[in-house]
Amino acid sequence: MERVNSTLLTEFILTGIPYPIRLRTFLFEFFLLIYILTQLGNLLILITVWTDSQLHARPMYIFLGVLSIIDMGISTIIVPRLMINFTIDNKPIPFGGCVAQLYFYHFLGSTQCFLYTIMAYDRYLAICRPLHYPVLMTAKLSALLVAGAWVAGSIHGALQAILTFRLPYCGPNQVDYFFCDIPAVLRLACADTTVNELVTFVDIGVVVASCFSLILLSYIQIIQAILRIRTADGRRRAFSTCGAHVTVVTVYYVPCAFIYLRPESNSPLDGAAALFPTAITPFLNPLIYTLRNQEVKLALKRMIRGPGTKNKF
């Protein structure tokens, strides 16, 4: 792709999502509320896991605490910048800021993808191999798995950022999106992007497909094990524990697959789909895990009522 202007860009303008002007104030306040509730909800999960001895001794809830940190990070990277699009003075984002936003989004997003897979494996061991679970999922192994997810996510984010911004960008500087993401930024490159598009498709495709396949295989085994449980209460508790994770995974993976694993397009639906992993999922995760998980609800009650009420539950 050739450009007449050879001056390299120093900033980008994010056009945001299309909206009626009369809804500008409402949308700003709406996403501000979403952001505040996301931070508070995930912070509550973190505090609950940290303070409740029955939760922070179990790998499943350590993973949940890490997920809350990731959700808070993704929301902070994306939503405040999205809110600026609903103000009169829509300030451009510096080139370095665009690089940082793309890197941290894909770093945290891929780490979250790996973490969902780890959580599915944890549930598989807990339900399908309950007698061996304490031996198989030790504190050391869970720490190594979390560390591995962070390292793999960092490598993935760095790869995507380096490949995207090694290309020259010499104008125009309007990113037709509400944050700096690979497909929208590549459209502005002053060079051939075929290799980038192929690597992005393969890299993200491998990550998403492999993680989703492992999660699917885990839950096939889990469902078979749950159906063999003789008591209705046992089946209910098992489905309650796993139901929250299945709901979150579905809300996360479907939009990601829609955005990255299909032929290049510039549809308004891309922006709507991207709102799910960037704003909606981080907001919903605390609600899903507290409303559908009995143990988290009981831990919240213990924390609110004080340590003297622990034995009542």
Rosetta silent file (secondary structure, phi, psi, omega in degrees, C-alpha in Angstrom):
SEQUENCE: MERVNSTLLTEFILTGIPYPIRLRTFLFEFFLLIYILTQLGNLLILITVWTDSQLHARPMYIFLGVLSIIDMGISTIIVPRLMINFTIDNKPIPFGGCVAQLYFYHFLGSTQCFLYTIMAYDRYLAICRPLHYPVLMTAKLSALLVAGAWVAGSIHGALQAILTFRLPYCGPNQVDYFFCDIPAVLRLACADTTVNELVTFVDIGVVVASCFSLILLSYIQIIQAILRIRTADGRRRAFSTCGAHVTVVTVYYVPCAFIYLRPESNSPLDGAAALFPTAITPFLNPLIYTLRNQEVKLALKRMIRGPGTKNKF
SCORE:     score description
SCORE:     0.000 S_00000001
   1 L     0.000  119.631 -176.008    0.000    0.000    0.000 S_00000001
   2 L   -97.423  146.528  175.828    1.665    3.243   -1.121 S_00000001
   3 L  -125.438  143.193  177.372    1.303    6.675    0.479 S_00000001
   4 L   -73.869  -42.728 -178.414    2.209   10.034   -1.046 S_00000001
   5 L   -81.316  120.988 -177.356    3.089   11.572    2.321 S_00000001
   6 L   -96.034    0.272  179.625    6.294   10.014    3.691 S_00000001
   7 L   -71.025  126.194 -178.928    6.182   11.759    7.106 S_00000001
   8 L   -75.386  145.657 -177.309    5.850    9.182    9.854 S_00000001
   9 L   -74.689  147.339  174.937    2.985    9.573   12.288 S_00000001
  10 L  -114.519   -7.043  179.556    3.541   10.650   15.891 S_00000001
  11 E  -158.140  161.958  178.078   -0.058   10.217   17.056 S_00000001
  12 E  -126.334  152.548  173.699   -3.344    8.549   16.181 S_00000001
  13 E  -111.139  118.902  177.994   -6.948    9.681   16.441 S_00000001
  14 E   -86.947  118.490 -176.091   -9.352    7.011   17.678 S_00000001
  15 L   -74.550  -19.084  178.766  -12.732    7.574   16.035 S_00000001
  16 L    79.776 -163.032  177.640  -14.515    5.487   18.679 S_00000001
  17 L  -100.340  143.779  179.213  -17.831    3.748   18.197 S_00000001
  18 L   -63.164  139.284  179.051  -20.644    5.401   16.175 S_00000001
  19 L  -157.738  151.710  173.977  -23.340    6.964   18.366 S_00000001
  20 L   -67.625  137.247 -177.101  -26.077    9.616   18.173 S_00000001
  21 H   -56.776  -35.229 -177.045  -24.814   12.974   19.460 S_00000001
  22 H   -66.162  -16.444  179.988  -27.802   13.281   21.811 S_00000001
  23 H   -97.394    7.467 -175.047  -26.587   10.168   23.663 S_00000001
  24 H   -57.486  -50.818 -178.300  -23.069   11.508   24.263 S_00000001
  25 H   -64.813  -41.896 -179.958  -23.578   12.365   27.943 S_00000001
  26 H   -61.526  -45.528 -178.114  -25.535    9.176   28.626 S_00000001
  27 H   -66.075  -38.800  176.786  -22.850    6.962   27.044 S_00000001
  28 H   -60.263  -48.162 -179.630  -20.074    8.732   28.940 S_00000001
  29 H   -67.416  -35.008  179.823  -21.880    8.220   32.246 S_00000001
  30 H   -63.446  -49.944 -178.849  -22.819    4.647   31.324 S_00000001
  31 H   -72.228  -27.876  172.756  -19.230    3.559   30.626 S_00000001
  32 H   -63.137  -43.661  177.543  -18.003    5.509   33.636 S_00000001
  33 H   -63.728  -43.754  177.896  -20.433    3.487   35.760 S_00000001
  34 H   -58.267  -44.211 -178.780  -19.340    0.259   34.054 S_00000001
  35 H   -63.972  -46.384 -179.194  -15.694    1.097   34.769 S_00000001
  36 H   -63.214  -45.826 -179.423  -16.272    1.948   38.435 S_00000001
  37 H   -66.061  -34.654  177.226  -18.394   -1.158   39.033 S_00000001
  38 H   -62.256  -47.674 -179.593  -15.815   -3.323   37.231 S_00000001
  39 H   -64.922  -44.339 -178.534  -13.015   -2.088   39.469 S_00000001
  40 H   -66.864  -43.549 -178.901  -15.084   -2.365   42.649 S_00000001
  41 H   -62.908  -46.244  179.990  -16.500   -5.793   41.781 S_00000001
  42 H   -71.094  -33.430  175.466  -13.130   -7.324   40.939 S_00000001
  43 H   -64.781  -37.881  177.246  -11.510   -5.650   43.934 S_00000001
  44 H   -62.795  -42.115  176.974  -14.204   -7.216   46.124 S_00000001
  45 H   -60.984  -45.057  179.480  -13.391  -10.650   44.677 S_00000001
  46 H   -59.450  -47.522 -178.693   -9.688  -10.075   45.361 S_00000001
  47 H   -64.520  -40.081 -179.657  -10.299   -8.991   48.956 S_00000001
  48 H   -63.473  -46.867  179.820  -12.680  -11.903   49.553 S_00000001
  49 H   -64.347  -40.051 -176.733  -10.205  -14.492   48.243 S_00000001
  50 H   -69.126  -40.184 -173.156   -7.324  -12.893   50.148 S_00000001
  51 H   -88.532  -22.812 -177.011   -9.102  -12.591   53.524 S_00000001
  52 L   -90.732  116.132 -176.264  -11.081  -15.840   53.564 S_00000001
  53 H   -64.206  -27.128 -179.712   -8.890  -18.735   54.686 S_00000001
  54 H   -75.418  -20.883 -179.627  -11.221  -21.283   53.077 S_00000001
  55 H   -94.830  -48.751 -172.920  -10.797  -19.685   49.656 S_00000001
  56 H   -74.107   -1.805  172.740   -7.167  -18.607   49.388 S_00000001
  57 L   -90.589   -4.265 -176.792   -6.021  -22.099   50.320 S_00000001
  58 L  -112.181  130.418 -176.887   -7.693  -23.518   47.197 S_00000001
  59 H   -54.882  -38.004 -177.000   -6.136  -23.161   43.706 S_00000001
  60 H   -55.290  -40.390 -175.991   -9.492  -22.497   42.039 S_00000001
  61 H   -85.276  -22.002  169.006   -9.940  -19.261   43.959 S_00000001
  62 H   -64.656  -43.905  176.667   -6.320  -18.222   43.527 S_00000001
  63 H   -60.770  -39.318  179.095   -6.994  -18.445   39.789 S_00000001
  64 H   -63.960  -39.050  176.702  -10.160  -16.399   40.303 S_00000001
  65 H   -63.821  -41.140  177.026   -8.142  -13.721   42.090 S_00000001
  66 H   -63.993  -40.373  177.625   -5.662  -13.584   39.201 S_00000001
  67 H   -60.079  -38.344  178.441   -8.586  -13.320   36.772 S_00000001
  68 H   -64.545  -39.843  177.585   -9.852  -10.307   38.735 S_00000001
  69 H   -62.406  -43.512  179.410   -6.459   -8.604   38.409 S_00000001
  70 H   -63.269  -43.911  179.692   -6.513   -9.198   34.636 S_00000001
  71 H   -61.435  -41.974  177.485  -10.074   -7.877   34.333 S_00000001
  72 H   -62.939  -38.480  179.513   -9.160   -4.719   36.234 S_00000001
  73 H   -67.589  -47.429  179.649   -6.161   -4.246   33.947 S_00000001
  74 H   -60.985  -44.040  179.257   -8.046   -4.737   30.674 S_00000001
  75 H   -61.201  -41.501 -178.939  -10.817   -2.397   31.811 S_00000001
  76 H   -68.398  -34.791 -179.986   -8.271    0.282   32.803 S_00000001
  77 H   -69.282  -36.119 -169.286   -6.428    0.014   29.482 S_00000001
  78 H  -103.986  -50.986 -167.024   -9.548    0.344   27.317 S_00000001
  79 H   -64.972  -45.863  178.308  -12.561    1.947   29.024 S_00000001
  80 H   -57.661  -38.207  177.781  -11.113    5.353   30.111 S_00000001
  81 H   -68.526  -36.196  175.958   -9.857    5.894   26.568 S_00000001
  82 H   -61.925  -39.887 -179.202  -13.259    4.853   25.216 S_00000001
  83 H   -63.882  -31.173  178.616  -14.917    7.446   27.466 S_00000001
  84 H   -61.758  -30.378  178.712  -12.770   10.208   25.954 S_00000001
  85 L   -64.500  -17.964  179.671  -14.524    9.518   22.634 S_00000001
  86 L   -98.198   13.126  175.046  -17.755   10.724   24.256 S_00000001
  87 L  -105.444  162.756 -178.936  -16.304   14.121   25.182 S_00000001
  88 L   -67.764  -40.167 -178.844  -16.230   17.219   22.995 S_00000001
  89 L   -95.242   89.010 -179.218  -12.441   17.397   23.072 S_00000001
  90 L   -85.313   94.797 -175.580  -11.386   14.043   21.620 S_00000001
  91 L   -75.425  143.078  177.515   -7.625   14.142   22.170 S_00000001
  92 L   -69.579  160.645  176.517   -5.353   12.011   19.968 S_00000001
  93 E  -102.004  130.016  179.836   -3.365    9.140   21.457 S_00000001
  94 E   -60.273  157.377  179.931    0.451    9.390   21.090 S_00000001
  95 H   -56.320  -46.130  178.593    2.193    6.799   18.962 S_00000001
  96 H   -63.029  -36.408  177.533    3.867    5.313   22.039 S_00000001
  97 H   -65.904  -35.322  177.952    0.542    5.225   23.855 S_00000001
  98 H   -67.579  -41.816  176.898   -0.981    3.290   20.962 S_00000001
  99 H   -60.497  -46.624 -178.685    1.885    0.781   21.073 S_00000001
 100 H   -63.099  -41.937 -179.043    1.456    0.368   24.834 S_00000001
 101 H   -64.008  -43.806  179.296   -2.314   -0.062   24.575 S_00000001
 102 H   -64.308  -43.708 -179.077   -2.030   -2.747   21.892 S_00000001
 103 H   -62.042  -52.254 -174.695    0.711   -4.580   23.795 S_00000001
 104 H   -68.393  -32.219  177.294   -1.012   -4.602   27.181 S_00000001
 105 H   -64.677  -46.368 -178.892   -4.385   -5.519   25.716 S_00000001
 106 H   -75.288  -29.723  173.904   -2.973   -8.575   23.933 S_00000001
 107 H   -62.108  -54.239 -178.644   -0.697   -9.392   26.875 S_00000001
 108 H   -70.910  -37.134 -178.997   -3.584   -9.438   29.360 S_00000001
 109 H   -64.361  -44.195  179.346   -6.077  -10.864   26.859 S_00000001
 110 H   -72.260  -34.801  174.608   -3.924  -13.871   25.979 S_00000001
 111 H   -60.419  -40.748  177.359   -2.995  -14.363   29.655 S_00000001
 112 H   -63.028  -40.017  178.248   -6.720  -14.472   30.382 S_00000001
 113 H   -60.600  -46.233  178.220   -7.156  -17.041   27.610 S_00000001
 114 H   -65.166  -37.909 -178.309   -4.476  -19.256   29.145 S_00000001
 115 H   -66.395  -39.449  175.758   -5.931  -18.764   32.613 S_00000001
 116 H   -58.240  -38.347  178.858   -9.386  -19.929   31.485 S_00000001
 117 H   -66.817  -42.368  177.662   -7.719  -23.117   30.243 S_00000001
 118 H   -61.811  -41.597  179.718   -5.938  -23.604   33.576 S_00000001
 119 H   -64.596  -37.371  177.059   -9.211  -23.085   35.430 S_00000001
 120 H   -65.818  -41.362  178.095  -10.913  -25.714   33.252 S_00000001
 121 H   -63.942  -39.672  177.465   -8.071  -28.157   33.950 S_00000001
 122 H   -60.996  -43.330  179.101   -8.398  -27.425   37.675 S_00000001
 123 H   -67.615  -35.181  177.516  -12.133  -28.210   37.576 S_00000001
 124 H   -61.182  -46.652  179.621  -11.410  -31.385   35.597 S_00000001
 125 H   -65.443  -41.133 -176.322   -9.031  -32.624   38.290 S_00000001
 126 H   -66.807  -35.048 -174.929  -11.343  -31.607   41.135 S_00000001
 127 H   -96.546  -39.581 -176.557  -14.411  -33.358   39.693 S_00000001
 128 H   -87.364  -26.105  179.696  -12.994  -36.242   37.663 S_00000001
 129 L  -134.206   59.434 -173.027  -10.106  -37.132   39.973 S_00000001
 130 L   -61.848  -35.001 -178.190  -11.168  -35.833   43.403 S_00000001
 131 L   -71.126  -30.231 -179.494   -9.056  -38.267   45.455 S_00000001
 132 L   -94.395   -6.624 -173.769   -5.881  -37.329   43.595 S_00000001
 133 H   -55.503  -48.721 -178.564   -6.688  -33.595   43.334 S_00000001
 134 H   -61.151  -28.741 -179.665   -4.679  -32.432   46.405 S_00000001
 135 H   -81.748  -38.351 -176.456   -1.635  -34.314   45.121 S_00000001
 136 H   -77.879  -46.907 -178.233   -1.973  -33.266   41.474 S_00000001
 137 L  -101.171   77.377  179.201   -2.950  -29.582   41.901 S_00000001
 138 L   -82.843  167.693  177.688   -0.466  -28.478   44.534 S_00000001
 139 H   -61.039  -37.922  179.228    0.234  -24.874   45.523 S_00000001
 140 H   -65.098  -44.129 -179.720    3.573  -25.088   43.692 S_00000001
 141 H   -65.665  -42.749 -179.751    1.969  -26.358   40.473 S_00000001
 142 H   -63.090  -38.468  177.406   -0.784  -23.730   40.552 S_00000001
 143 H   -65.481  -40.599  178.434    1.831  -20.987   41.035 S_00000001
 144 H   -65.309  -40.243  179.003    3.869  -22.357   38.117 S_00000001
 145 H   -63.969  -43.286  178.433    0.783  -22.513   35.892 S_00000001
 146 H   -64.295  -45.312  178.409   -0.137  -18.902   36.704 S_00000001
 147 H   -60.833  -41.125  177.753    3.450  -17.752   36.129 S_00000001
 148 H   -62.159  -38.627  178.024    3.516  -19.636   32.825 S_00000001
 149 H   -63.922  -42.245  178.735    0.294  -17.927   31.734 S_00000001
 150 H   -64.271  -44.594 -178.796    1.769  -14.490   32.501 S_00000001
 151 H   -65.295  -46.130  179.333    5.013  -15.252   30.649 S_00000001
 152 H   -62.881  -39.727  178.005    3.232  -16.729   27.609 S_00000001
 153 H   -64.596  -40.163  178.490    0.845  -13.774   27.539 S_00000001
 154 H   -63.863  -41.971  178.157    3.720  -11.298   27.686 S_00000001
 155 H   -63.889  -43.976  179.052    5.483  -13.026   24.783 S_00000001
 156 H   -60.615  -47.049  179.838    2.271  -13.071   22.755 S_00000001
 157 H   -62.427  -41.898  179.686    1.621   -9.365   23.404 S_00000001
 158 H   -64.649  -41.622  179.071    5.199   -8.410   22.553 S_00000001
 159 H   -59.861  -47.171 -178.501    5.096  -10.417   19.316 S_00000001
 160 H   -66.162  -40.723 -179.615    1.894   -8.743   18.175 S_00000001
 161 H   -66.985  -43.615 -179.643    3.080   -5.236   19.114 S_00000001
 162 H   -64.047  -46.020 -179.492    6.482   -5.645   17.433 S_00000001
 163 H   -63.407  -38.046 -177.296    4.995   -7.070   14.230 S_00000001
 164 H   -71.494  -43.923 -172.066    2.357   -4.342   14.049 S_00000001
 165 H   -99.538    9.728  169.136    4.579   -1.328   14.715 S_00000001
 166 L   -77.346  -17.247  179.054    7.628   -2.435   12.758 S_00000001
 167 L   -79.492  153.202  176.082    5.688   -1.161    9.746 S_00000001
 168 L   -80.285  142.268  176.647    5.836    2.521    8.720 S_00000001
 169 L  -125.872  113.191 -173.031    2.774    4.680    9.387 S_00000001
 170 L  -126.215   19.342  175.634    2.706    7.897    7.372 S_00000001
 171 L   107.424  150.065   -0.718   -0.950    8.912    7.289 S_00000001
 172 L   -68.377  171.074 -174.303   -3.859    9.147    7.518 S_00000001
 173 L  -114.826   15.356 -179.971   -3.862    8.833   11.305 S_00000001
 174 E   -91.240  113.226  177.072   -7.528    8.074   12.036 S_00000001
 175 E   -87.361  116.308 -175.447   -7.981    4.627   13.581 S_00000001
 176 L   -80.830   65.219 -176.150  -11.526    3.532   12.822 S_00000001
 177 L  -165.068  173.412  179.724  -11.934    1.880   16.219 S_00000001
 178 L  -100.301   -0.092  170.087  -12.225    2.788   19.896 S_00000001
 179 L  -156.224  168.965 -177.358   -8.762    1.505   20.827 S_00000001
 180 L   -79.320   99.988  177.398   -5.499    0.557   19.150 S_00000001
 181 L  -122.442  161.656 -169.020   -6.031   -3.003   17.976 S_00000001
 182 H   -57.370  -55.238 -175.152   -4.246   -4.930   15.256 S_00000001
 183 H   -59.643  -41.542 -177.061   -6.825   -5.013   12.409 S_00000001
 184 H   -69.950  -40.008 -178.329   -7.715   -1.300   12.724 S_00000001
 185 H   -71.336  -39.060 -178.158   -4.094   -0.095   13.005 S_00000001
 186 H   -61.393  -27.342  179.135   -2.811   -2.249   10.130 S_00000001
 187 L   -63.100  -19.525 -176.811   -5.217   -0.498    7.747 S_00000001
 188 L   -97.354   -0.847 -176.779   -3.111    2.674    8.167 S_00000001
 189 L   -68.796  145.096  178.458    0.263    1.073    7.399 S_00000001
 190 L   -94.977   29.836 -179.485    2.273    2.411    4.460 S_00000001
 191 L  -148.517  171.725  178.740    3.524   -1.060    3.536 S_00000001
 192 L   -67.359  130.659 -176.049    2.240   -4.476    2.603 S_00000001
 193 L  -109.284   12.618 -176.148    0.486   -6.070    5.594 S_00000001
 194 H   -58.192  -47.119 -178.910   -0.032   -9.567    4.191 S_00000001
 195 H   -62.683  -42.926  179.077    2.596  -11.168    6.446 S_00000001
 196 H   -60.385  -45.751 -178.691    1.207   -9.365    9.501 S_00000001
 197 H   -63.647  -39.057  179.421   -2.336  -10.458    8.764 S_00000001
 198 H   -67.037  -46.091 -179.517   -1.224  -14.058    8.243 S_00000001
 199 H   -64.333  -41.286  178.762    0.861  -14.150   11.437 S_00000001
 200 H   -61.155  -45.932 -179.336   -1.938  -12.514   13.428 S_00000001
 201 H   -62.432  -45.489 -177.628   -4.473  -15.018   12.127 S_00000001
 202 H   -69.713  -46.438 -176.518   -2.216  -18.007   12.813 S_00000001
 203 H   -62.696  -55.470 -179.647   -0.912  -16.788   16.181 S_00000001
 204 H   -66.708  -36.337  178.734   -4.246  -15.738   17.654 S_00000001
 205 H   -61.899  -42.965  179.098   -5.956  -18.648   15.925 S_00000001
 206 H   -64.719  -44.550 -179.575   -3.586  -21.167   17.504 S_00000001
 207 H   -61.779  -51.641 -176.557   -3.962  -19.591   20.956 S_00000001
 208 H   -66.060  -47.109 -176.486   -7.754  -19.366   20.805 S_00000001
 209 H   -65.542  -43.013 -178.603   -8.306  -22.746   19.115 S_00000001
 210 H   -68.251  -44.514  179.088   -5.925  -24.675   21.362 S_00000001
 211 H   -63.564  -45.043 -178.626   -7.207  -23.093   24.578 S_00000001
 212 H   -65.600  -38.505  179.488  -10.832  -23.530   23.574 S_00000001
 213 H   -64.336  -42.604  178.393  -10.249  -27.145   22.509 S_00000001
 214 H   -64.688  -39.827  177.283   -8.607  -27.989   25.838 S_00000001
 215 H   -63.930  -43.902 -179.907  -11.455  -26.310   27.717 S_00000001
 216 H   -61.713  -45.369  178.734  -14.006  -28.209   25.622 S_00000001
 217 H   -62.414  -40.979  178.896  -12.274  -31.544   26.228 S_00000001
 218 H   -60.534  -43.485 -175.528  -12.084  -30.812   29.959 S_00000001
 219 H   -77.634  -23.819  171.191  -15.778  -30.046   30.160 S_00000001
 220 H   -62.991  -45.905  177.421  -16.790  -33.109   28.172 S_00000001
 221 H   -65.221  -38.614 -178.609  -15.033  -35.176   30.822 S_00000001
 222 H   -65.129  -45.666 -179.242  -16.506  -33.029   33.598 S_00000001
 223 H   -61.969  -42.475  177.793  -20.083  -33.389   32.346 S_00000001
 224 H   -61.068  -40.203  179.324  -19.682  -37.150   32.071 S_00000001
 225 H   -68.704  -39.068 -179.689  -18.357  -37.259   35.642 S_00000001
 226 H   -64.529  -41.009 -179.328  -21.168  -35.028   36.959 S_00000001
 227 H   -65.474  -19.935  177.817  -23.840  -37.225   35.378 S_00000001
 228 L   -86.348   -8.889  177.520  -22.382  -40.184   37.277 S_00000001
 229 L   -69.335  130.770 -172.055  -22.869  -38.416   40.628 S_00000001
 230 L   -78.898  -35.502 -176.025  -25.731  -40.184   42.376 S_00000001
 231 L   -88.667  142.453  178.580  -27.089  -37.396   44.573 S_00000001
 232 H   -64.992  -37.183  179.700  -29.014  -34.452   43.129 S_00000001
 233 H   -65.441  -38.548  178.030  -27.310  -32.088   45.591 S_00000001
 234 H   -64.663  -42.990  177.519  -23.881  -33.269   44.445 S_00000001
 235 H   -64.391  -39.830 -179.470  -24.761  -32.719   40.804 S_00000001
 236 H   -63.010  -44.464 -179.571  -26.182  -29.277   41.616 S_00000001
 237 H   -65.671  -39.012  179.605  -23.042  -28.171   43.446 S_00000001
 238 H   -66.598  -44.484  178.250  -20.799  -29.435   40.646 S_00000001
 239 H   -65.650  -36.133  179.118  -22.834  -27.694   37.947 S_00000001
 240 H   -63.547  -42.573 -179.370  -22.932  -24.506   40.050 S_00000001
 241 H   -65.660  -42.388 -175.995  -19.151  -24.478   40.379 S_00000001
 242 H   -85.420  -24.190 -176.275  -18.543  -25.100   36.672 S_00000001
 243 H   -60.405  -39.272  179.890  -21.482  -23.092   35.325 S_00000001
 244 H   -62.684  -42.809 -178.876  -19.854  -19.760   36.132 S_00000001
 245 H   -66.455  -42.043  179.247  -16.690  -20.703   34.266 S_00000001
 246 H   -62.440  -42.262  179.220  -18.586  -21.965   31.200 S_00000001
 247 H   -60.952  -47.362 -178.750  -20.627  -18.733   31.062 S_00000001
 248 H   -64.155  -43.965 -179.656  -17.525  -16.534   31.256 S_00000001
 249 H   -61.021  -42.002 -179.960  -15.620  -18.570   28.659 S_00000001
 250 H   -63.126  -46.510 -179.143  -18.537  -18.359   26.211 S_00000001
 251 H   -64.104  -29.844 -177.528  -18.901  -14.584   26.597 S_00000001
 252 H   -82.559  -47.993 -170.142  -15.142  -14.177   26.105 S_00000001
 253 H   -76.087  -37.125 -176.147  -14.333  -16.555   23.233 S_00000001
 254 H   -61.286  -49.836  177.414  -17.244  -15.931   20.863 S_00000001
 255 H   -63.782  -38.074 -179.946  -16.512  -12.188   20.315 S_00000001
 256 H   -62.116  -43.165  177.800  -12.746  -12.832   20.072 S_00000001
 257 H   -63.304  -38.882  179.786  -13.276  -15.457   17.381 S_00000001
 258 H   -63.619  -38.720 -175.155  -15.618  -13.076   15.532 S_00000001
 259 H   -76.329  -46.730 -167.629  -13.037  -10.253   15.563 S_00000001
 260 H  -103.203  -21.936 -172.392   -9.792  -12.077   14.752 S_00000001
 261 L  -110.677   46.949  175.124  -10.644  -15.367   13.049 S_00000001
 262 L  -148.279  165.006 -179.427  -12.550  -14.261    9.978 S_00000001
 263 L   -57.458  151.718 -178.673  -11.695  -12.488    6.691 S_00000001
 264 L   -55.828  131.058  175.566  -10.750   -8.826    6.891 S_00000001
 265 L  -151.725  167.332  178.237  -13.722   -6.501    7.152 S_00000001
 266 L  -127.589   54.728 -175.742  -14.576   -3.081    8.500 S_00000001
 267 L   -85.686  145.271  173.697  -18.018   -3.781    9.892 S_00000001
 268 H   -59.593  -21.915  178.731  -19.632   -1.732   12.700 S_00000001
 269 H   -66.634  -22.980  178.635  -20.241   -5.097   14.365 S_00000001
 270 H   -60.509  -46.075  179.998  -16.484   -5.352   15.031 S_00000001
 271 H   -64.806  -40.944  178.703  -16.666   -2.505   17.525 S_00000001
 272 H   -64.138  -41.433  179.184  -19.775   -3.924   19.175 S_00000001
 273 H   -66.230  -37.852 -177.950  -18.142   -7.356   19.466 S_00000001
 274 H   -68.039  -20.796  177.776  -14.946   -5.849   20.891 S_00000001
 275 H   -64.987  -26.269 -177.803  -16.922   -4.258   23.728 S_00000001
 276 H   -67.659  -57.471 -179.813  -17.496   -7.717   25.212 S_00000001
 277 H   -70.504  -20.515 -175.091  -13.885   -8.760   25.990 S_00000001
 278 H   -94.954  -33.037 -175.198  -12.809   -5.193   26.772 S_00000001
 279 H  -127.190  -43.790 -173.180  -15.671   -3.762   28.855 S_00000001
 280 H   -76.072  -48.688 -178.465  -18.586   -6.158   29.321 S_00000001
 281 H   -60.852  -46.627  176.867  -16.768   -9.372   30.338 S_00000001
 282 H   -59.821  -30.221  177.544  -14.591   -7.675   33.015 S_00000001
 283 H   -74.331  -39.449 -175.328  -17.791   -6.135   34.405 S_00000001
 284 H   -77.955  -29.430 -174.609  -19.764   -9.397   34.329 S_00000001
 285 H   -53.002  -49.296  178.396  -17.097  -11.711   35.781 S_00000001
 286 H   -61.943  -37.084  179.072  -17.556  -10.651   39.434 S_00000001
 287 H   -65.929  -45.016 -178.230  -21.344  -10.877   39.070 S_00000001
 288 H   -64.146  -44.898 -175.700  -21.215  -14.309   37.462 S_00000001
 289 H   -74.635  -22.419  177.199  -18.766  -15.737   39.970 S_00000001
 290 H   -89.428  -37.064 -177.634  -20.628  -14.359   42.990 S_00000001
 291 H   -76.908  -30.917 -175.152  -24.179  -15.101   41.848 S_00000001
 292 L  -102.238   -7.343 -176.613  -23.452  -18.613   40.532 S_00000001
 293 L  -113.617  110.806 -175.118  -20.811  -19.739   43.040 S_00000001
 294 H   -64.111  -37.247 -177.062  -22.156  -20.718   46.447 S_00000001
 295 H   -67.875  -37.107  177.102  -18.748  -20.757   48.130 S_00000001
 296 H   -67.746  -40.466  178.097  -17.947  -17.193   47.076 S_00000001
 297 H   -61.851  -42.476  178.646  -21.362  -16.031   48.307 S_00000001
 298 H   -66.230  -38.034  178.104  -20.770  -17.684   51.678 S_00000001
 299 H   -65.312  -38.482  176.288  -17.300  -16.144   51.893 S_00000001
 300 H   -62.617  -41.726  178.362  -18.774  -12.710   51.191 S_00000001
 301 H   -64.097  -41.737  178.497  -21.293  -13.228   53.974 S_00000001
 302 H   -62.579  -39.995 -178.676  -18.543  -14.281   56.372 S_00000001
 303 H   -68.662  -40.605 -178.126  -16.499  -11.215   55.463 S_00000001
 304 H   -70.438  -41.826 -175.848  -19.429   -8.818   55.821 S_00000001
 305 H   -84.883  -12.034  177.497  -20.738  -10.257   59.109 S_00000001
 306 L   101.985  159.950 -176.181  -17.325  -10.693   60.658 S_00000001
 307 H   -64.704  -20.386 -178.762  -15.116  -13.637   61.672 S_00000001
 308 H   -69.877  -11.064 -177.366  -17.391  -14.530   64.556 S_00000001
 309 H  -102.891    8.283 -174.629  -20.032  -15.888   62.157 S_00000001
 310 H   -58.596  -38.711 -174.875  -17.833  -18.410   60.318 S_00000001
 311 H   -76.977   -4.366 -178.553  -19.325  -21.405   61.995 S_00000001
 312 H   -80.953  -12.727 -174.919  -22.858  -20.507   61.020 S_00000001
 313 L  -110.629    0.000    0.000  -22.390  -21.565   57.402 S_00000001
